[in-house]
Amino acid sequence: METLAVHGGERWPGPEGSVVFPIYQSTVYSIDPGTGYHDIPYLRLSSTPSQRYLHDKLASLEGAEAAIATASGMAAVSSVLLSIMRAGDHLLAGDALYGGTHDFLTGHAEELGWSYSFVDVHRPETWAAARTPRTKLFLAETITNPLVRVGMLDEIAAFGRREGIVTVIDNTFATPVNFRPLAAGFDLCFHSATKYLGGHSDLVAGAVMGNADLIGQVRRTLNHYGGSLDPHAGFLLARGIKTLALRVRAHNENATALAGFLAGHPQVAEVYYPGLASHPDHAHAGALLSGFGGMLSLRPRGGEAAAQAVLDSVRLAYPAVSLGGVETLITRPAITTHAGMKPADRERLGITDDLLRVSCGIEGQPDLIADFGQALDGLQP
Ligand SMILES: *Cc1c(COP(=O)(O)O)cnc(C)c1O
């Protein structure tokens, strides 16, 4: 992975001998007579030199035949769904989807003529009952937000193969360093590259990876709906990817250490991290993943007020949404990322008012632990 992240997709030598692939900011290019519409080099058509370079880099990361970069993670998931689903079709989706994906489905499926069923990704026996003759697609996430659950991913891929259903996975939380969905049998995987792939909280982008035929379909949809990625953001993304393997290893180690520390702290009631033996998915997550990721959540003792006090008193961790950057971020999902959800749904998913979600950065482990330690110690009467 370390070598792939640096060298995957790189030109050797680069244009004019450059070691770093340059930003081709040109919107248009001279074209050869007879070039088909989708192959005209034009920024919106994702066919210009900087974009083609980035696609090769993204594909190599996930071991895919092809990839396409998109203007955001939401542009990635919407393009995938719009490429595969037709009016009258049905899809199965994990019941703890990322908020934006959840809202896209609940807000737009009906007008597009799609139906959907939310399923428990831990209970394969329920999937066949939920499928219909028009089920086209199964949408899952490698690690869910914010309780970091890991579904029966092998079974989802196998179910799709057996039933002729396209399996799609959002691999944002795991990154290809911790999980390789295509090797595990998924048809398509996508990312909010805004998070770990970019890694520095300074760009918005998405990516879809899969075989050439499916990516060709996604690219046509993207061309028509207009969600291509600007070359400057693409440059930042390629630059971020070069350190992905190093960063994710540091995120994994910091989250593991912080989760262990929190689990032993008297002011902490509950810690959720798949790397902890106490996590309900620990055993199968260990078999599926090569690292447990940088995301964890916790409930301090003392309810909502205590959670807010911890958030207010950490000094290294920024109180902010989003994730996957080099700096540690902390948020209360009930009033931020999941505030739009109905209280009953939040309750059912375990997103209580006292829950804190942490995106562990790559700071020094003792500093990170000391920061959370002082914030939690401050809760003691
Ligand atoms: C952030 C995120 C998205 C959406 O990505 P944007 O880049 O914000 O459009 C999708 N899935 C997951 C898991 C995310 O964390």
PDBQT file of the ligand as one rigid body, heavy atoms in Angstrom, charges set to zero:
ROOT
HETATM    1  C1  LIG A 401     -18.659  12.700   4.147  1.00  0.00    +0.000 C 
HETATM    2  C2  LIG A 401     -19.213  11.403   3.705  1.00  0.00    +0.000 A 
HETATM    3  C3  LIG A 401     -19.952  11.304   2.522  1.00  0.00    +0.000 A 
HETATM    4  C4  LIG A 401     -20.282  12.502   1.662  1.00  0.00    +0.000 C 
HETATM    5  O1  LIG A 401     -19.117  13.077   1.174  1.00  0.00    +0.000 OA
HETATM    6  P1  LIG A 401     -18.989  14.637   0.744  1.00  0.00    +0.000 P 
HETATM    7  O2  LIG A 401     -17.584  14.686   0.228  1.00  0.00    +0.000 OA
HETATM    8  O3  LIG A 401     -19.225  15.482   1.961  1.00  0.00    +0.000 OA
HETATM    9  O4  LIG A 401     -20.005  14.886  -0.317  1.00  0.00    +0.000 OA
HETATM   10  C5  LIG A 401     -20.407  10.043   2.148  1.00  0.00    +0.000 A 
HETATM   11  N1  LIG A 401     -20.162   8.946   2.907  1.00  0.00    +0.000 NA
HETATM   12  C6  LIG A 401     -19.466   9.016   4.066  1.00  0.00    +0.000 A 
HETATM   13  C7  LIG A 401     -19.247   7.778   4.856  1.00  0.00    +0.000 C 
HETATM   14  C8  LIG A 401     -18.964  10.245   4.505  1.00  0.00    +0.000 A 
HETATM   15  O5  LIG A 401     -18.291  10.295   5.651  1.00  0.00    +0.000 OA
ENDROOT
TORSDOF 0
